[in-house]
Amino acid sequence: MAAIRESTEQRIELPSYLSRDTLGPWGTFLQQVETVTPWLDPALHPWIETLRRPKRILIVDVPIKRDNGVIVHYEGYRVQHNLSRGPGKGGIRYHPSVTLAEVMALSAWMSIKNAVVNVPYGGAKGGIRVDPKRLSQNELERLTRRYTSEINVLIGPDKDIPAPDLNTNEQVMAWMMDTYSMNQGRTSPGVVTGKPVSLGGSLGRADATGRGVFIVARSVARKHSVPIEDARVVVQGFGNVGEAAARIFSENNAKVIAVQDDSGTVYNERGLDVGALRRFRQNAGTLLGFPGGERLDNESFWELPCDFLIPAAMEGQISAARAAKIKARFVVEGANGPTVPEADRILQDHDVTVVPDVLANAGGVTVSYFEWVQDISSFFWTEAEINMRLERILTEAFEAVWQVAEQKKLALRTAAYVVACHRVLAARAQRGLYP
Ligand code: GLU
């Protein structure tokens, strides 16, 4: 009897919002879990279902009074995908296209990422469906404070620790820290990371994701005996991640030949002056018209012959059609989820080595971890110390993933998932089921 009941229970359908057929990033994550399953220790198989079901989902209404007195409601989320290895950790994004399915996928990728670099966190993510460019600074502050109060039940330095993501920055983190602290009646810097240095932020955090992209790019290049010097680099996205990655590549004598953001694409065969491009964009609000390069149409960007292609914008940018055109030796994913599964297969067939997001952009959360450790101990490290530890953690993570890829003849993404899922599921199994 018991056996029959068990097998019936096994067949219980997933709720519709968890379905693999859901288009978009959550569907991508479920396919990635499927790909890795055959490579996982069979003893852990009974626990795989936990990866397919976020532990906790909170949907919040975020009403604010606009400057003109009108009350507007926004929808916000905080998803804790898995907490087996520690408190939840992951950023908050403000974007008009944020959906629950997207935040679920981003939270799951944080579980994997935190396990790849072996920082003691689970995975979480949050977001608000809003176009922050349409809000004044005061409205943005009210939105952030109300959202923080609404997710107050979930967050805390030993529960769930937000950080910046798309369109959020150290000012937003300062407001979050202050709101949480006011509610607690004490200053609690460890509740968020990516704060201003004056409020317990860490030196090196701002550049950490871009620096990490460079560190793993250099590691993979060494394995293929490709020098960084004079390497041709193209970067999509010129925000916190793309700008820092482009700058650090060019400081190391690589040539950044093209940069694309939502304003367009600039190109210079001899290499763009990244500092001048940043100053130009700051003043002009666009990349277009930059005197040190020429305009290129957005689709031609994907066809440029190069050594490193760095997608550092949104998920889903490398579609199957674009993958077929890519002439890069390495794709190093600065963004979360930039490559759809079909494109992944095409790139593999074309011998393009993809360094996956969960490793390539893990520098950000690694320095977030350093920030949290510094806040808790109230003892702050030098930037040199932070960069040294960052390099050590990412290099070790890269080597662990590389070894699994070599041994089992797997793509780096699958190898990273093997390493990470093993860590998450082993922790899950050791903790056991409650009650
Ligand atoms: N939002 C970043 C990411 O996707 C950083 C997360 C964090 O520092 O917690 O990795």
Boltz pocket constraint, residues with backbone or C-beta under 6 A from the ligand:
constraints:
  - pocket:
      binder: B
      contacts: [[A, 89], [A, 90], [A, 91], [A, 92], [A, 161], [A, 162], [A, 163], [A, 164], [A, 165], [A, 166], [A, 193], [A, 336], [A, 361], [A, 362], [A, 364], [A, 365], [A, 366], [A, 368]]
      max_distance: 6.0
